[in-house]
């Protein structure tokens, strides 16, 4: 298994997404605590890793799983990776509470592309 192997990237994506969701379970008040930013930073970091892994899954994977929101995954990855200074906590909270759980369910049911 190589670093860009779809199975490896899928495993990383689900692992980091699960961890981000787990950190977010600390609650909205803890996430938005201006004195202690640990939870929001942990969630953001885990999301960044998850979305980067999803980005590396490749076109064969997305063709095998057309229900996965590839464009939205790319948008969120772009936001987390390249717009780092402009990341808004409210957007991260929305992603982790509204999008991430459904995305995690989809990833756990995803099919790996067939080998040529």
Secondary structure as the mmCIF struct_conf table of DSSP 4:
data_model
#
loop_
_struct_conf.conf_type_id
_struct_conf.id
_struct_conf.beg_label_comp_id
_struct_conf.beg_label_asym_id
_struct_conf.beg_label_seq_id
_struct_conf.end_label_comp_id
_struct_conf.end_label_asym_id
_struct_conf.end_label_seq_id
TURN_TY1_P TURN_TY1_P1 UNK A 3 UNK A 4
HELX_RH_AL_P HELX_RH_AL_P1 UNK A 6 UNK A 24
TURN_TY1_P TURN_TY1_P2 UNK A 25 UNK A 26
HELX_RH_AL_P HELX_RH_AL_P2 UNK A 28 UNK A 31
TURN_TY1_P TURN_TY1_P3 UNK A 32 UNK A 32
BEND BEND1 UNK A 34 UNK A 35
HELX_RH_AL_P HELX_RH_AL_P3 UNK A 38 UNK A 55
TURN_TY1_P TURN_TY1_P4 UNK A 56 UNK A 57
HELX_RH_AL_P HELX_RH_AL_P4 UNK A 59 UNK A 64
TURN_TY1_P TURN_TY1_P5 UNK A 65 UNK A 67
BEND BEND2 UNK A 68 UNK A 68
HELX_RH_AL_P HELX_RH_AL_P5 UNK A 70 UNK A 82
HELX_RH_3T_P HELX_RH_3T_P1 UNK A 84 UNK A 86
HELX_RH_AL_P HELX_RH_AL_P6 UNK A 89 UNK A 94
HELX_RH_PI_P HELX_RH_PI_P1 UNK A 95 UNK A 99
HELX_RH_AL_P HELX_RH_AL_P7 UNK A 100 UNK A 108
TURN_TY1_P TURN_TY1_P6 UNK A 109 UNK A 109
HELX_LH_PP_P HELX_LH_PP_P1 UNK A 110 UNK A 115
#
